[in-house]
Amino acid sequence: MVKTSPIQFLRQVKQEVKKVTWPTKKDVVRATIMVITIVAIAAAFFFVVDSIFGAIVRAIFRY
């Protein structure tokens, strides 16, 4: 395993960062909206499922 100096490591990091294709603002906004929408849908789904199971459990323990 070859050891590199900290300065050489930082140079390599700088070279690699230049190769990165950064998303545009439009892409970031679109992805953020999709994530928020999916999280809201999942939260609503689990709320409904939890409410149903809670009602079933309450009905069972009433008897």
ROBA-592635 format. One record per residue: x, z, y of N, C-alpha, C in turn; chain; residue number from 0; residue in one letter. Coordinates in steps of 0.1 Angstrom, whole numbers, m for minus. Example, Ala and Ser with C-alpha at 12.3 -4.5 7.8 and 13.67 -1.06 7.14 Angstrom:
<recs>
     n.u     n.w     n.v    ca.u    ca.w    ca.v     c.u     c.w     c.v   mol   seq   type
     132      78     m57     123      78     m45     132      78     m33     A     0      a
     128      71     m22     137      71     m11     129      79       0     A     1      s
</recs>
This chain:
<recs>
     n.u     n.w     n.v    ca.u    ca.w    ca.v     c.u     c.w     c.v   mol   seq   type
       8       0     m12       0       0       0       9       0      12     A     0      m
       7     m10      21      15     m11      33       9      m3      44     A     1      v
      18       5      51      14      13      62      16       5      75     A     2      k
       6       6      83       8      m1      96       9      10     107     A     3      t
      15       6     118      16      16     129       3      16     137     A     4      s
       1      27     144     m12      28     151     m14      16     161     A     5      p
      m3      12     167      m4       1     177      m7     m12     170     A     6      i
      m1     m15     159      m5     m27     151     m19     m26     146     A     7      q
     m24     m14     142     m37     m12     138     m47     m16     149     A     8      f
     m44     m11     161     m53     m14     172     m53     m28     176     A     9      l
     m42     m35     175     m41     m50     177     m50     m57     167     A    10      r
     m50     m53     154     m58     m59     144     m73     m57     147     A    11      q
     m76     m45     151     m90     m41     154     m95     m50     166     A    12      v
     m86     m52     176     m90     m60     187     m92     m75     183     A    13      k
     m84     m80     174     m86     m93     169     m99     m95     161     A    14      q
    m102     m85     153    m114     m85     145    m127     m85     154     A    15      e
    m126     m76     164    m138     m75     173    m141     m88     180     A    16      v
    m130     m96     183    m132    m109     190    m140    m118     180     A    17      k
    m139    m116     167    m145    m125     158    m160    m122     156     A    18      k
    m164    m111     160    m178    m106     158    m188    m115     167     A    19      v
    m199    m119     160    m209    m126     168    m219    m116     172     A    20      t
    m220    m113     184    m229    m102     189    m243    m108     192     A    21      w
    m253    m101     189    m267    m106     191    m270    m107     205     A    22      p
    m279    m116     208    m283    m118     222    m293    m107     226     A    23      t
    m296    m105     238    m306     m95     243    m320     m98     237     A    24      k
    m323    m111     236    m336    m115     230    m337    m111     215     A    25      k
    m326    m113     208    m326    m109     194    m327     m94     192     A    26      d
    m321     m86     201    m321     m71     200    m335     m66     203     A    27      v
    m341     m72     214    m355     m68     217    m365     m71     206     A    28      v
    m364     m83     201    m372     m88     190    m371     m78     178     A    29      r
    m359     m75     174    m356     m66     162    m362     m52     165     A    30      a
    m360     m47     177    m365     m34     181    m380     m33     180     A    31      t
    m386     m44     185    m401     m44     184    m406     m44     170     A    32      i
    m399     m52     162    m403     m53     147    m401     m39     141     A    33      m
    m390     m33     143    m388     m19     137    m398      m9     142     A    34      v
    m401      m9     155    m411       0     160    m425      m3     153     A    35      i
    m429     m16     152    m441     m19     146    m442     m15     132     A    36      t
    m432     m18     124    m432     m14     110    m432       1     108     A    37      i
    m425       8     116    m425      23     115    m439      28     118     A    38      v
    m446      22     129    m459      27     132    m469      24     121     A    39      a
    m468      12     115    m477       8     103    m474      18      92     A    40      i
    m462      20      89    m459      29      77    m464      44      80     A    41      a
    m462      48      93    m467      62      96    m482      62      95     A    42      a
    m489      52      99    m504      52      98    m508      52      83     A    43      a
    m501      44      75    m504      43      61    m502      57      54     A    44      f
    m491      63      57    m488      76      50    m497      87      56     A    45      f
    m502      86      68    m511      95      73    m525      94      66     A    46      f
    m529      82      64    m542      80      57    m540      84      42     A    47      v
    m530      81      35    m528      85      21    m527     100      21     A    48      v
    m520     107      30    m519     121      30    m532     128      32     A    49      d
    m540     122      41    m553     128      44    m562     127      32     A    50      s
    m561     115      25    m570     114      13    m566     124       2     A    51      i
    m553     125       0    m548     134     m11    m551     149      m6     A    52      f
    m550     152       6    m554     165      11    m568     168       9     A    53      g
    m577     158      11    m591     160       9    m594     162      m6     A    54      a
    m587     155     m14    m589     156     m29    m585     170     m33     A    55      i
    m573     175     m29    m568     188     m32    m577     199     m27     A    56      v
    m582     198     m15    m592     208     m10    m604     208     m18     A    57      r
    m609     196     m22    m621     196     m30    m619     202     m44     A    58      a
    m608     200     m50    m605     206     m63    m604     221     m62     A    59      i
    m598     227     m51    m596     241     m51    m608     248     m45     A    60      f
    m618     241     m41    m631     248     m37    m639     253     m49     A    61      r
    m637     246     m60    m645     250     m72    m639     261     m80     A    62      y
</recs>
